[in-house]
Amino acid sequence: MPTHTFLIRHGQSTFNELFDATGVDPLHYDARLTSKGRNQVVAAKEAAQRLGVELVIVSPLTRAIETCLGLFDPEQTSIIVSSLHRERLGNSCDIGRHPNVLSAEFPMLDFGHLEECWWHDGPKDHRGVSVEPDDVVFSRMAEFSTWLARRPEQRVAAVGHGTFFHRLTDRHLDNCEIMEWHP
């Protein structure tokens, strides 16, 4: 069981930038980091390196992967892609991409264990988005916590998403904020 677990929210995404300005879902599927988001990653890198983590767990959503790879070198730190702490699907940016597509873009990571559709897929709303029910999110939170508790590493970082981490900790994390979490 890890003695230190750090939660790191991804940098600003194209979805965040436009949604914050308009309040309207811009239909950016699996949104990427903005230039501001990439700058946030650069600014957070030194702090992330000082954590001395043995393992990084990253959500398969692109903005989290881009953040993770900007903070941690897969040649020096073990990185596991896990859909357990993906964002709660509520907007277009939370709809992921097929593991083969992710693997082609990020060949340094292993996506082979992910299902073809690893994000929530249910009835669609007027945007074509399947909003993930709260009970499904809470079940996933419990599964993530149990999975994490079984890890042998002592210092673990999870790179993920604002709404998931807020529901997990009852605290809002800013983009690229690092929070030590005591489950």
Backbone as a printed PyTorch tensor [residue, N CA C, xyz], in Angstrom:
tensor([[[  0.8450,  -1.1800,   0.0000],
         [  0.0000,   0.0000,   0.0000],
         [  0.8920,   1.2450,   0.0000]],

        [[  0.6320,   2.1750,  -0.9150],
         [  1.4470,   3.3900,  -0.9530],
         [  1.3380,   4.1880,   0.3570]],

        [[  2.4750,   4.7160,   0.7780],
         [  2.4620,   5.6010,   1.9500],
         [  2.2690,   7.0500,   1.5250]],

        [[  2.5560,   7.3340,   0.2560],
         [  2.3510,   8.6830,  -0.2900],
         [  1.6900,   8.5570,  -1.6550]],

        [[  0.5120,   9.1520,  -1.7700],
         [ -0.2040,   9.1710,  -3.0400],
         [ -0.4450,  10.6200,  -3.4170]],

        [[ -0.0470,  10.9820,  -4.6240],
         [ -0.1830,  12.3520,  -5.1090],
         [ -1.1490,  12.3790,  -6.2790]],

        [[ -2.1080,  13.2760,  -6.2230],
         [ -3.0500,  13.4720,  -7.3150],
         [ -2.5990,  14.7050,  -8.0850]],

        [[ -2.5500,  14.5970,  -9.4010],
         [ -2.1340,  15.7050, -10.2470],
         [ -3.1790,  15.9020, -11.3290]],

        [[ -3.8050,  17.0700, -11.3340],
         [ -4.7750,  17.3650, -12.3860],
         [ -4.0300,  17.8010, -13.6470]],

        [[ -4.5490,  17.4190, -14.7920],
         [ -3.9550,  17.7810, -16.0840],
         [ -3.9080,  19.3020, -16.2720]],

        [[ -3.0840,  19.7390, -17.2130],
         [ -3.0270,  21.1510, -17.5870],
         [ -4.2880,  21.5690, -18.3250]],

        [[ -4.4100,  22.8650, -18.5540],
         [ -5.5960,  23.3980, -19.2360],
         [ -5.7580,  22.7480, -20.6070]],

        [[ -6.9850,  22.3240, -20.8940],
         [ -7.2810,  21.7120, -22.1920],
         [ -8.0160,  22.7100, -23.0800]],

        [[ -8.1050,  22.3610, -24.3650],
         [ -8.8570,  23.2110, -25.2930],
         [-10.3170,  23.3050, -24.8590]],

        [[-10.8460,  22.2200, -24.3150],
         [-12.2140,  22.2470, -23.7930],
         [-12.3090,  23.2370, -22.6350]],

        [[-11.3920,  23.1220, -21.6430],
         [-11.4210,  24.0280, -20.4830],
         [-11.4180,  25.4780, -20.9300]],

        [[-10.5350,  25.8040, -21.8560],
         [-10.3710,  27.1880, -22.3130],
         [-11.6790,  27.7330, -22.8800]],

        [[-12.3020,  26.9890, -23.7740],
         [-13.5290,  27.4770, -24.4180],
         [-14.7400,  27.3840, -23.5030]],

        [[-14.8550,  26.3120, -22.7400],
         [-16.0050,  26.1650, -21.8430],
         [-15.9850,  27.2380, -20.7590]],

        [[-14.8060,  27.5480, -20.2240],
         [-14.6950,  28.5910, -19.2020],
         [-15.1130,  29.9500, -19.7520]],

        [[-14.8700,  30.1910, -21.0410],
         [-15.2120,  31.4740, -21.6570],
         [-16.6870,  31.5710, -22.0360]],

        [[-17.2940,  30.4280, -22.4170],
         [-18.6570,  30.4890, -22.9620],
         [-19.7040,  29.7410, -22.1530]],

        [[-19.2850,  28.7410, -21.3770],
         [-20.2380,  27.8980, -20.6640],
         [-20.9160,  26.8780, -21.5740]],

        [[-20.4430,  26.7740, -22.8050],
         [-21.0340,  25.8630, -23.7890],
         [-19.9930,  24.8100, -24.1740]],

        [[-20.4290,  23.5650, -24.2380],
         [-19.5500,  22.4680, -24.6590],
         [-19.1250,  22.7170, -26.1050]],

        [[-17.8110,  22.9190, -26.3500],
         [-17.3530,  23.2000, -27.7140],
         [-17.2170,  21.9510, -28.5900]],

        [[-17.6160,  20.7910, -28.0570],
         [-17.5320,  19.5240, -28.7640],
         [-16.0900,  19.2080, -29.1880]],

        [[-15.2000,  19.3000, -28.2070],
         [-13.8000,  18.9070, -28.3890],
         [-13.6410,  17.5220, -27.7700]],

        [[-13.7200,  16.5000, -28.6030],
         [-13.6110,  15.1280, -28.1240],
         [-12.1570,  14.8380, -27.7370]],

        [[-11.9940,  14.2050, -26.5720],
         [-10.6690,  13.8780, -26.0490],
         [ -9.7230,  15.0760, -26.2010]],

        [[-10.1060,  16.1800, -25.5950],
         [ -9.3970,  17.4560, -25.7400],
         [ -7.9200,  17.3510, -25.3780]],

        [[ -7.1360,  18.1310, -26.0840],
         [ -5.6890,  18.2130, -25.8600],
         [ -5.3690,  19.4390, -25.0030]],

        [[ -4.1100,  19.5290, -24.6170],
         [ -3.6620,  20.6950, -23.8650],
         [ -3.5720,  21.9190, -24.7760]],

        [[ -3.8520,  23.0740, -24.2010],
         [ -3.6170,  24.3470, -24.8860],
         [ -2.1530,  24.7340, -24.6770]],

        [[ -1.7370,  25.8230, -25.2960],
         [ -0.3740,  26.3030, -25.0370],
         [ -0.2480,  26.7050, -23.5670]],

        [[ -1.3020,  27.2760, -22.9960],
         [ -1.2790,  27.5970, -21.5650],
         [ -1.1370,  26.3160, -20.7420]],

        [[ -1.8460,  25.2720, -21.1330],
         [ -1.7520,  23.9910, -20.4440],
         [ -0.3510,  23.4100, -20.5080]],

        [[  0.2670,  23.5000, -21.6780],
         [  1.6480,  23.0120, -21.8150],
         [  2.5960,  23.8340, -20.9340]],

        [[  2.3600,  25.1420, -20.8480],
         [  3.1770,  25.9960, -19.9690],
         [  2.9610,  25.6280, -18.5020]],

        [[  1.7280,  25.2730, -18.1310],
         [  1.4480,  24.8410, -16.7530],
         [  2.2240,  23.5650, -16.4340]],

        [[  2.3140,  22.6750, -17.4020],
         [  3.0670,  21.4310, -17.2110],
         [  4.5390,  21.7490, -16.9830]],

        [[  5.1000,  22.6100, -17.8090],
         [  6.5080,  23.0000, -17.6540],
         [  6.7330,  23.5960, -16.2660]],

        [[  5.8030,  24.4480, -15.8190],
         [  5.9350,  25.0950, -14.5010],
         [  5.8290,  24.0900, -13.3560]],

        [[  5.0930,  23.0010, -13.5540],
         [  4.8830,  22.0080, -12.4860],
         [  5.9310,  20.8930, -12.4860]],

        [[  6.7430,  20.8190, -13.5300],
         [  7.6510,  19.6800, -13.6910],
         [  8.6270,  19.5260, -12.5240]],

        [[  9.2390,  20.6000, -12.0890],
         [ 10.2150,  20.5050, -11.0000],
         [  9.5590,  19.9640,  -9.7260]],

        [[  8.3740,  20.4710,  -9.3950],
         [  7.6540,  19.9930,  -8.2000],
         [  7.3020,  18.5150,  -8.3440]],

        [[  6.8870,  18.1130,  -9.5410],
         [  6.5370,  16.7030,  -9.7680],
         [  7.7710,  15.8210,  -9.6280]],

        [[  8.8960,  16.2660, -10.1250],
         [ 10.1340,  15.4960, -10.0280],
         [ 10.5750,  15.3250,  -8.5740]],

        [[ 10.3260,  16.3310,  -7.7520],
         [ 10.7130,  16.2610,  -6.3310],
         [  9.8760,  15.2610,  -5.5380]],

        [[  8.7670,  14.8050,  -6.0780],
         [  7.9110,  13.8550,  -5.3610],
         [  8.5940,  12.5010,  -5.1860]],

        [[  9.5170,  12.1810,  -6.0580],
         [ 10.2300,  10.9070,  -5.9690],
         [  9.3360,   9.6950,  -6.1190]],

        [[  8.3720,   9.7680,  -7.0510],
         [  7.4270,   8.6610,  -7.1980],
         [  8.0610,   7.4660,  -7.9020]],

        [[  7.6050,   6.3030,  -7.5220],
         [  8.0360,   5.0450,  -8.1440],
         [  7.1110,   4.6480,  -9.2870]],

        [[  5.8740,   5.1360,  -9.2290],
         [  4.8610,   4.7560, -10.2090],
         [  3.9600,   5.9520, -10.4830]],

        [[  3.6300,   6.1230, -11.7700],
         [  2.6310,   7.1090, -12.1780],
         [  1.4950,   6.3450, -12.8380]],

        [[  0.2880,   6.6600, -12.4240],
         [ -0.9140,   6.0890, -13.0240],
         [ -1.5690,   7.2270, -13.7980]],

        [[ -1.7970,   7.0360, -15.0780],
         [ -2.3370,   8.1160, -15.9020],
         [ -3.6390,   7.6750, -16.5660]],

        [[ -4.5910,   8.5860, -16.5970],
         [ -5.8390,   8.3780, -17.3200],
         [ -5.5360,   8.3140, -18.8100]],

        [[ -6.3090,   7.5360, -19.5830],
         [ -6.0660,   7.4510, -21.0230],
         [ -6.6140,   8.6280, -21.8310]],

        [[ -7.1430,   9.6510, -21.1800],
         [ -7.5690,  10.8320, -21.9240],
         [ -6.3250,  11.6420, -22.2920]],

        [[ -6.2880,  12.1410, -23.5070],
         [ -5.0850,  12.7360, -24.0700],
         [ -4.5090,  13.8620, -23.2250]],

        [[ -5.3380,  14.7360, -22.6760],
         [ -4.8110,  15.8480, -21.8800],
         [ -4.0500,  15.3500, -20.6490]],

        [[ -4.5010,  14.2370, -20.0760],
         [ -3.7940,  13.6530, -18.9280],
         [ -2.4790,  13.0170, -19.3870]],

        [[ -2.5000,  12.3280, -20.5150],
         [ -1.2810,  11.7070, -21.0410],
         [ -0.2480,  12.7760, -21.3710]],

        [[ -0.6780,  13.8480, -22.0510],
         [  0.2540,  14.9300, -22.3890],
         [  0.8540,  15.5390, -21.1220]],

        [[  0.0370,  15.7000, -20.0970],
         [  0.5230,  16.2310, -18.8180],
         [  1.5260,  15.2730, -18.1950]],

        [[  1.1610,  14.0110, -18.1360],
         [  2.0330,  12.9820, -17.5500],
         [  3.3900,  12.9420, -18.2300]],

        [[  3.3890,  12.9000, -19.5510],
         [  4.6510,  12.7860, -20.2910],
         [  5.4800,  14.0600, -20.2020]],

        [[  4.8370,  15.1860, -19.9180],
         [  5.5690,  16.4290, -19.6880],
         [  6.1810,  16.4920, -18.3010]],

        [[  5.5920,  15.7710, -17.3550],
         [  6.0810,  15.7900, -15.9710],
         [  7.0500,  14.6560, -15.6620]],

        [[  6.8380,  13.4970, -16.2870],
         [  7.6020,  12.2910, -15.9480],
         [  8.1520,  11.6430, -17.2150]],

        [[  9.3580,  11.1410, -17.1180],
         [ 10.0190,  10.4670, -18.2310],
         [  9.7370,   8.9650, -18.1280]],

        [[  9.0640,   8.3830, -19.1260],
         [  8.7670,   6.9410, -19.0610],
         [ 10.0130,   6.0630, -19.0720]],

        [[ 11.1630,   6.6170, -19.4110],
         [ 12.4240,   5.8710, -19.3540],
         [ 12.9290,   5.7590, -17.9150]],

        [[ 12.4630,   6.6750, -17.0470],
         [ 12.9600,   6.7120, -15.6690],
         [ 11.9010,   6.3860, -14.6240]],

        [[ 10.6330,   6.4390, -15.0060],
         [  9.5370,   6.2020, -14.0650],
         [  8.5370,   5.2430, -14.6870]],

        [[  8.0870,   4.2600, -13.9220],
         [  7.0560,   3.3360, -14.4120],
         [  5.7420,   4.0970, -14.5600]],

        [[  5.0940,   3.9210, -15.6950],
         [  3.8130,   4.5800, -15.9610],
         [  2.8140,   3.5190, -16.3850]],

        [[  1.6700,   3.5060, -15.7160],
         [  0.5680,   2.6000, -16.0560],
         [ -0.6180,   3.4460, -16.4960]],

        [[ -1.1810,   3.1000, -17.6410],
         [ -2.3990,   3.7480, -18.1100],
         [ -3.5780,   3.0180, -17.4760]],

        [[ -4.4660,   3.7760, -16.8170],
         [ -5.6280,   3.1740, -16.1560],
         [ -6.8670,   4.0210, -16.4080]],

        [[ -7.9260,   3.3620, -16.8240],
         [ -9.1860,   4.0830, -17.0560],
         [-10.0200,   4.2120, -15.7810]],

        [[ -9.5460,   3.6580, -14.6660],
         [-10.3230,   3.7390, -13.4210],
         [-10.4980,   5.1670, -12.9450]],

        [[ -9.5040,   6.0220, -13.1630],
         [ -9.6240,   7.3990, -12.7030],
         [ -9.7810,   8.3930, -13.8600]],

        [[-10.3460,   7.8890, -14.9720],
         [-10.6840,   8.7920, -16.0730],
         [-11.7240,   9.7980, -15.5800]],

        [[-11.9270,  10.8430, -16.3410],
         [-12.9010,  11.8530, -15.9410],
         [-14.3220,  11.2890, -15.9950]],

        [[-15.1820,  11.8240, -15.1360],
         [-16.6050,  11.4870, -15.2220],
         [-17.0920,  12.0090, -16.5580]],

        [[-17.6890,  11.1490, -17.3590],
         [-18.1420,  11.5790, -18.6680],
         [-19.3770,  12.4600, -18.5130]],

        [[-19.1850,  13.7290, -18.8180],
         [-20.2780,  14.6850, -18.7540],
         [-20.2580,  15.6420, -19.9290]],

        [[-19.1270,  15.6440, -20.6520],
         [-18.9510,  16.5370, -21.7920],
         [-18.1620,  15.8250, -22.8840]],

        [[-18.1140,  16.4530, -24.0410],
         [-17.4400,  15.8440, -25.1980],
         [-15.9800,  15.5120, -24.9280]],

        [[-15.3070,  16.3350, -24.1420],
         [-13.8710,  16.1380, -23.9040],
         [-13.5820,  14.8470, -23.1460]],

        [[-14.5950,  14.2630, -22.5330],
         [-14.4260,  13.0600, -21.7240],
         [-14.6570,  11.7800, -22.5150]],

        [[-14.9390,  11.9150, -23.8060],
         [-15.0830,  10.7620, -24.6890],
         [-13.6910,  10.4530, -25.2270]],

        [[-13.2400,   9.2300, -24.9940],
         [-11.8730,   8.8580, -25.3360],
         [-11.7040,   8.3760, -26.7630]],

        [[-10.5140,   7.8450, -27.0010],
         [-10.1710,   7.2970, -28.3120],
         [ -9.7640,   5.8380, -28.1470]],

        [[ -9.8910,   5.0930, -29.2210],
         [ -9.5690,   3.6690, -29.2650],
         [ -8.1180,   3.4600, -28.8270]],

        [[ -7.8370,   2.3950, -28.0790],
         [ -6.4710,   2.1170, -27.6370],
         [ -5.4370,   2.0630, -28.7610]],

        [[ -5.8200,   1.5570, -29.9400],
         [ -4.8700,   1.4960, -31.0660],
         [ -4.4710,   2.8980, -31.5280]],

        [[ -5.4030,   3.8320, -31.4980],
         [ -5.1150,   5.2170, -31.8880],
         [ -4.1870,   5.8540, -30.8570]],

        [[ -4.4800,   5.6310, -29.5830],
         [ -3.6250,   6.1660, -28.5150],
         [ -2.2260,   5.5570, -28.5870]],

        [[ -2.1570,   4.2640, -28.8330],
         [ -0.8720,   3.5750, -28.9140],
         [ -0.0230,   4.1090, -30.0580]],

        [[ -0.6510,   4.4290, -31.1790],
         [  0.0930,   4.9800, -32.3160],
         [  0.6470,   6.3580, -31.9880]],

        [[ -0.1000,   7.1420, -31.2350],
         [  0.3520,   8.4940, -30.8720],
         [  1.3390,   8.4850, -29.7100]],

        [[  1.1520,   7.5590, -28.7890],
         [  1.9970,   7.4920, -27.5950],
         [  2.5990,   6.0890, -27.4710]],

        [[  3.5260,   5.7220, -28.3600],
         [  4.0450,   4.3500, -28.3840],
         [  4.8550,   3.9780, -27.1460]],

        [[  5.2320,   4.9440, -26.3400],
         [  6.0130,   4.6470, -25.1380],
         [  5.1390,   4.1340, -23.9910]],

        [[  3.8120,   4.1420, -24.1820],
         [  2.8800,   3.6710, -23.1520],
         [  2.1330,   2.4410, -23.6430]],

        [[  1.6670,   1.6190, -22.7000],
         [  0.9410,   0.3860, -23.0200],
         [ -0.5600,   0.6140, -22.8520]],

        [[ -1.2930,   0.4720, -23.9300],
         [ -2.7520,   0.6180, -23.9240],
         [ -3.4430,  -0.7180, -24.1950]],

        [[ -2.6640,  -1.7890, -24.3330],
         [ -3.1820,  -3.0850, -24.7370],
         [ -4.2260,  -3.6830, -23.8100]],

        [[ -4.2370,  -3.2950, -22.5560],
         [ -5.1770,  -3.8560, -21.5850],
         [ -6.5220,  -3.1180, -21.5660]],

        [[ -6.6140,  -1.9890, -22.2650],
         [ -7.8620,  -1.2180, -22.2730],
         [ -8.8820,  -1.8440, -23.2180]],

        [[-10.1400,  -1.7530, -22.8460],
         [-11.2110,  -2.1650, -23.7510],
         [-11.2780,  -1.1780, -24.9090]],

        [[-11.8860,  -1.5950, -26.0140],
         [-12.0100,  -0.6930, -27.1640],
         [-12.7250,   0.5950, -26.7780]],

        [[-13.7820,   0.4770, -25.9990],
         [-14.5050,   1.6460, -25.4920],
         [-14.3400,   1.6490, -23.9700]],

        [[-13.2920,   2.2980, -23.4730],
         [-12.9520,   2.2930, -22.0460],
         [-13.6300,   3.4290, -21.2850]],

        [[-14.3090,   4.3100, -21.9750],
         [-15.0670,   5.3880, -21.3590],
         [-16.5160,   4.9590, -21.2380]],

        [[-17.3170,   5.7040, -20.4920],
         [-18.7240,   5.3570, -20.3080],
         [-19.4570,   5.4930, -21.6380]],

        [[-20.3120,   4.5140, -21.9370],
         [-21.0880,   4.5500, -23.1690],
         [-22.5040,   4.1080, -22.8520]],

        [[-23.3930,   5.0620, -22.7950],
         [-24.7960,   4.7840, -22.5070],
         [-25.6680,   5.6500, -23.4020]],

        [[-26.9170,   5.8700, -22.9970],
         [-27.7950,   6.7270, -23.7960],
         [-27.1890,   8.1240, -23.9750]],

        [[-27.3530,   8.6680, -25.1740],
         [-26.7580,   9.9570, -25.5310],
         [-27.7520,  11.1050, -25.2990]],

        [[-27.2060,  12.2520, -24.9120],
         [-28.0270,  13.4540, -24.7840],
         [-28.0580,  14.1920, -26.1260]],

        [[-28.5900,  15.4180, -26.1430],
         [-28.7440,  16.1770, -27.3860],
         [-27.4060,  16.4980, -28.0640]],

        [[-26.2950,  16.4280, -27.3320],
         [-24.9650,  16.6740, -27.9010],
         [-24.3430,  15.3990, -28.4630]],

        [[-24.9760,  14.2690, -28.2010],
         [-24.3840,  12.9910, -28.5690],
         [-23.4390,  12.4750, -27.5100]],

        [[-23.5850,  13.0000, -26.2790],
         [-22.7070,  12.6530, -25.1600],
         [-23.4740,  11.7710, -24.1830]],

        [[-22.8560,  10.6900, -23.7720],
         [-23.4410,   9.7800, -22.7950],
         [-22.9730,  10.2030, -21.3980]],

        [[-23.8310,  10.8700, -20.6450],
         [-23.4650,  11.3590, -19.3150],
         [-23.4110,  10.1840, -18.3430]],

        [[-22.2730,  10.0590, -17.6530],
         [-22.0340,   8.9380, -16.7450],
         [-22.8050,   9.1440, -15.4360]],

        [[-23.6470,   8.1920, -15.0530],
         [-24.4200,   8.3220, -13.8060],
         [-23.5110,   8.3310, -12.5720]],

        [[-23.9560,   9.0350, -11.5370],
         [-23.1720,   9.1660, -10.3100],
         [-22.8250,   7.8090,  -9.6950]],

        [[-23.7700,   6.8630,  -9.6890],
         [-23.4810,   5.5740,  -9.0580],
         [-22.3570,   4.8370,  -9.7850]],

        [[-22.2410,   5.0230, -11.0910],
         [-21.1640,   4.4080, -11.8590],
         [-19.8300,   5.0570, -11.4770]],

        [[-19.8360,   6.3820, -11.3290],
         [-18.6220,   7.1060, -10.9360],
         [-18.1900,   6.6790,  -9.5380]],

        [[-19.1340,   6.6090,  -8.5980],
         [-18.7870,   6.2310,  -7.2260],
         [-18.2550,   4.8000,  -7.1600]],

        [[-18.8020,   3.9150,  -7.9670],
         [-18.3030,   2.5470,  -8.0290],
         [-16.8720,   2.5290,  -8.5630]],

        [[-16.6200,   3.3280,  -9.5820],
         [-15.2800,   3.4260, -10.1640],
         [-14.2940,   4.0300,  -9.1600]],

        [[-14.7440,   5.0070,  -8.3860],
         [-13.8940,   5.6030,  -7.3540],
         [-13.4780,   4.5460,  -6.3280]],

        [[-14.4210,   3.7250,  -5.9160],
         [-14.1230,   2.6630,  -4.9490],
         [-13.1510,   1.6530,  -5.5520]],

        [[-13.3750,   1.2950,  -6.8080],
         [-12.4840,   0.3470,  -7.4760],
         [-11.0750,   0.9260,  -7.6120]],

        [[-10.9740,   2.2050,  -7.9580],
         [ -9.6770,   2.8750,  -8.0600],
         [ -8.9590,   2.8610,  -6.7120]],

        [[ -9.6650,   3.2100,  -5.6530],
         [ -9.0730,   3.2420,  -4.3110],
         [ -8.5860,   1.8620,  -3.8810]],

        [[ -9.3730,   0.8350,  -4.1460],
         [ -8.9900,  -0.5340,  -3.7960],
         [ -7.7800,  -0.9790,  -4.6080]],

        [[ -7.8000,  -0.7100,  -5.9130],
         [ -6.6800,  -1.0730,  -6.7720],
         [ -5.3950,  -0.3860,  -6.3040]],

        [[ -5.5080,   0.8990,  -6.0040],
         [ -4.3540,   1.6700,  -5.5530],
         [ -3.8120,   1.1380,  -4.2260]],

        [[ -4.7000,   0.7880,  -3.3040],
         [ -4.2830,   0.2860,  -1.9840],
         [ -3.4940,  -1.0170,  -2.1030]],

        [[ -3.7030,  -1.7560,  -3.1760],
         [ -2.9990,  -3.0400,  -3.3680],
         [ -1.6340,  -2.8870,  -4.0400]],

        [[ -1.3020,  -1.6760,  -4.4700],
         [ -0.0270,  -1.4560,  -5.1430],
         [  1.1160,  -1.5690,  -4.1450]],

        [[  2.2240,  -2.1920,  -4.5410],
         [  3.3540,  -2.3480,  -3.6230],
         [  4.2390,  -1.0980,  -3.5170]],

        [[  4.1510,  -0.1890,  -4.5020],
         [  5.0000,   1.0040,  -4.4820],
         [  4.6220,   1.9040,  -3.3060]],

        [[  5.6060,   2.6140,  -2.7840],
         [  5.3740,   3.5000,  -1.6370],
         [  4.9990,   4.9200,  -2.0450]],

        [[  5.4660,   5.3720,  -3.1880],
         [  5.2130,   6.7420,  -3.6530],
         [  4.6110,   6.6790,  -5.0590]],

        [[  3.3370,   7.0530,  -5.1450],
         [  2.5800,   6.9220,  -6.3890],
         [  1.9460,   8.2650,  -6.7360]],

        [[  1.9530,   8.5940,  -8.0230],
         [  1.2350,   9.7730,  -8.5170],
         [  0.1530,   9.3010,  -9.4820]],

        [[ -1.0000,   9.9210,  -9.4080],
         [ -2.0880,   9.6640, -10.3520],
         [ -2.3530,  10.9650, -11.1100]],

        [[ -2.1770,  10.9300, -12.4270],
         [ -2.4400,  12.1000, -13.2680],
         [ -3.8300,  11.9120, -13.8530]],

        [[ -4.7110,  12.8420, -13.5250],
         [ -6.0990,  12.6770, -13.9380],
         [ -6.8580,  13.9830, -14.0550]],

        [[ -8.0730,  13.9860, -13.5030],
         [ -9.0640,  14.9890, -13.8850],
         [ -9.7800,  15.6430, -12.7060]],

        [[-10.2040,  16.8690, -12.9440],
         [-10.8000,  17.7070, -11.9250],
         [-12.0420,  17.1470, -11.2580]],

        [[-13.0280,  16.7480, -12.0360],
         [-14.2740,  16.2770, -11.4320],
         [-14.0650,  14.9660, -10.6880]],

        [[-13.3070,  14.0350, -11.2610],
         [-13.0520,  12.7700, -10.5800],
         [-12.3230,  13.0270,  -9.2630]],

        [[-11.2620,  13.8390,  -9.2970],
         [-10.5050,  14.1150,  -8.0800],
         [-11.3410,  14.8980,  -7.0610]],

        [[-12.1980,  15.7920,  -7.5460],
         [-13.0680,  16.5450,  -6.6260],
         [-14.0130,  15.6030,  -5.8950]],

        [[-14.5850,  14.6700,  -6.6120],
         [-15.4850,  13.7020,  -5.9690],
         [-14.7300,  12.7600,  -5.0360]],

        [[-13.4880,  12.4750,  -5.3640],
         [-12.6690,  11.5880,  -4.5500],
         [-12.2160,  12.2610,  -3.2500]],

        [[-11.9040,  13.5630,  -3.3350],
         [-11.2830,  14.2590,  -2.1980],
         [-12.1390,  15.3660,  -1.5960]],

        [[-13.2070,  15.7520,  -2.2720],
         [-14.0430,  16.8870,  -1.8890],
         [-13.2660,  18.2100,  -1.9660]],

        [[-12.2750,  18.2380,  -2.8450],
         [-11.4560,  19.4360,  -3.0420],
         [-11.2490,  19.6560,  -4.5300]],

        [[-11.3930,  20.9000,  -4.9750],
         [-11.1630,  21.2490,  -6.3780],
         [ -9.6730,  21.4810,  -6.5900]],

        [[ -9.0970,  20.8250,  -7.5880],
         [ -7.6960,  21.0310,  -7.9450],
         [ -7.6170,  21.9230,  -9.1760]],

        [[ -6.6950,  22.8780,  -9.1400],
         [ -6.4280,  23.7070, -10.3090],
         [ -5.6450,  22.8860, -11.3310]],

        [[ -5.5620,  23.3880, -12.5500],
         [ -4.7740,  22.7080, -13.5740],
         [ -3.3310,  22.5760, -13.1130]],

        [[ -2.8050,  21.3680, -13.2200],
         [ -1.4330,  20.9910, -12.8380],
         [ -1.1550,  21.1280, -11.3410]],

        [[ -2.1900,  21.2510, -10.5490],
         [ -1.9830,  21.2660,  -9.0970],
         [ -1.6660,  19.8500,  -8.6230]],

        [[ -0.7720,  19.7700,  -7.6560],
         [ -0.3800,  18.4970,  -7.0470],
         [ -0.8930,  18.4800,  -5.6180]],

        [[ -1.6080,  17.4280,  -5.2660],
         [ -2.1720,  17.3050,  -3.9230],
         [ -1.8060,  15.9380,  -3.3750]],

        [[ -1.2680,  15.9010,  -2.1600],
         [ -1.0580,  14.6050,  -1.5230],
         [ -2.4000,  14.1590,  -0.9650]],

        [[ -2.7580,  12.9260,  -1.2610],
         [ -4.0610,  12.3810,  -0.8700],
         [ -3.8540,  11.2370,   0.1020]],

        [[ -4.6240,  11.2740,   1.1690],
         [ -4.5850,  10.2160,   2.1720],
         [ -5.9510,   9.5310,   2.1730]],

        [[ -6.0570,   8.4150,   1.4330],
         [ -7.3750,   7.7610,   1.3180],
         [ -7.8890,   7.2530,   2.6510]]])
